[in-house]
């Protein structure tokens, strides 16, 4: 295991605090996108805003179920909802793509965390007993 | 989400296991921010037995338990939970030790980030498409430094 740039970057802040907070956010996003129907909903909304009825079209699940999936996506900050007449309109949140990229970055931070720990472990384990 | 890491160390599995567990206080980088105590950081312990604790003792004498050992099979495997105060649920860390040509291969897996109560409620059959993508990504990022 070589030394890594990421390792040095991570040492500049209190890693535990950072990880604890960011992983809560990552969880929400991973939960949101960890289900095929919600990914398909995101894909549709990434093309254009959609009425609740249209968003439910083609899925073999009830409309209330679709609304529930939509709420999960909303909680993760990936989509927004607005009333339009009697129907609800959904659209991709302006920063949805950035949030997903950030989630990927958080995974990389955790990865770098263990790189640093294992590097330290290796150094110690290889010292003569 | 699962983080997988591996490293080969030039020593026997017995020593690798001992250093990772009982001697964790000799190498864990507390001074590099790897402590829940911040400025109060002092010591860290991992008891290598089922029910044993992974915990920190701060310089004011107080302790913080990070997790507990759920499986222990020296010098092959140790499994312990890991919970940050802000997390909804504990995650799990598994460390496996196996003899390799140049010493011991140590494989670490940190998993269970999606196992919060919210996740459990959102139904069985939770597909993991995106999660798998991120896993591969993390594994790839790991390869670059652990080759």
Contacts between the chains, C-beta under 8 A, distances in Angstrom:
chain1	res1	chain2	res2	distance
A	1	B	7	5.0
A	1	B	145	5.9
A	1	B	146	4.8
A	2	B	145	5.8
A	2	B	147	7.7
A	4	B	144	7.8
A	4	B	145	4.5
A	6	B	145	7.7
A	10	B	33	7.4
A	11	B	32	4.9
A	11	B	33	6.2
A	13	B	33	6.4
A	14	B	33	4.7
A	14	B	38	6.0
A	15	B	32	7.4
A	15	B	33	4.0
A	15	B	34	6.0
A	16	B	33	6.8
A	16	B	34	6.9
A	16	B	35	6.5
A	16	B	36	5.2
A	16	B	84	6.9
A	17	B	38	7.9
A	19	B	84	6.8
A	20	B	84	3.8
A	20	B	85	6.6
A	20	B	86	4.3
A	20	B	87	6.7
A	21	B	86	6.2
A	23	B	84	7.2
A	23	B	86	7.9
A	23	B	87	6.6
A	23	B	113	6.2
A	24	B	86	5.6
A	24	B	87	6.7
A	24	B	88	7.5
A	26	B	1	7.1
A	26	B	113	7.0
A	27	B	88	7.3
A	27	B	113	5.9
A	27	B	114	6.6
A	27	B	116	6.0
A	27	B	119	7.9
A	30	B	1	5.5
A	30	B	113	6.9
A	30	B	114	5.5
A	30	B	130	6.9
A	30	B	131	5.7
A	30	B	134	7.2
A	31	B	114	6.2
A	31	B	116	7.6
A	31	B	118	6.3
A	31	B	119	5.5
A	31	B	122	6.7
A	33	B	129	7.8
A	33	B	130	4.0
A	33	B	131	7.9
A	34	B	114	6.4
A	34	B	126	5.9
A	34	B	127	6.6
A	34	B	128	5.7
A	34	B	129	7.3
A	34	B	130	5.8
A	34	B	131	5.1
A	35	B	122	7.2
A	35	B	123	7.9
A	35	B	126	6.1
A	35	B	127	5.7
A	36	B	127	4.9
A	36	B	129	6.4
A	39	B	129	6.3
A	39	B	130	6.5
A	72	B	122	6.7
A	103	B	134	7.4
A	104	B	134	6.0
A	104	B	137	6.2
A	107	B	1	6.2
A	107	B	3	7.3
A	107	B	134	5.2
A	107	B	137	6.8
A	107	B	138	5.0
A	108	B	137	7.6
A	108	B	138	6.7
A	108	B	141	5.4
A	110	B	3	5.4
A	110	B	110	7.0
A	110	B	138	7.7
A	111	B	3	5.5
A	111	B	5	7.3
A	111	B	138	4.8
A	111	B	141	5.3
A	111	B	142	5.6
A	112	B	141	7.9
A	113	B	34	7.7
A	114	B	3	6.1
A	114	B	5	4.7
A	114	B	108	6.1
A	114	B	110	6.5
A	115	B	5	6.8
A	115	B	142	7.1
A	115	B	145	5.2
A	115	B	146	7.1
A	116	B	29	6.2
A	116	B	32	6.8
A	116	B	34	7.5
A	117	B	28	6.8
A	117	B	29	6.5
A	117	B	34	6.7
A	118	B	5	5.9
A	118	B	7	4.6
A	118	B	106	7.1
A	118	B	108	6.7
A	118	B	146	7.8
A	119	B	7	7.7
A	120	B	27	4.7
A	120	B	28	6.8
A	120	B	29	4.9
A	121	B	7	7.4
A	121	B	9	7.4
A	121	B	19	6.6
A	121	B	20	6.1
A	121	B	27	5.3
A	121	B	28	8.0
A	121	B	106	7.5
A	122	B	7	5.5
A	122	B	9	5.0
A	123	B	27	6.8
A	124	B	19	5.5
A	124	B	23	7.1
A	124	B	26	5.6
A	124	B	27	3.6
A	125	B	9	4.4
A	125	B	10	7.9
A	125	B	11	5.0
A	125	B	15	6.3
A	125	B	16	5.3
A	125	B	19	4.4
A	125	B	20	7.6
A	125	B	27	7.8
A	125	B	104	7.9
A	126	B	9	5.8
A	126	B	10	5.0
A	126	B	11	6.0
A	129	B	11	7.9
A	129	B	15	6.4
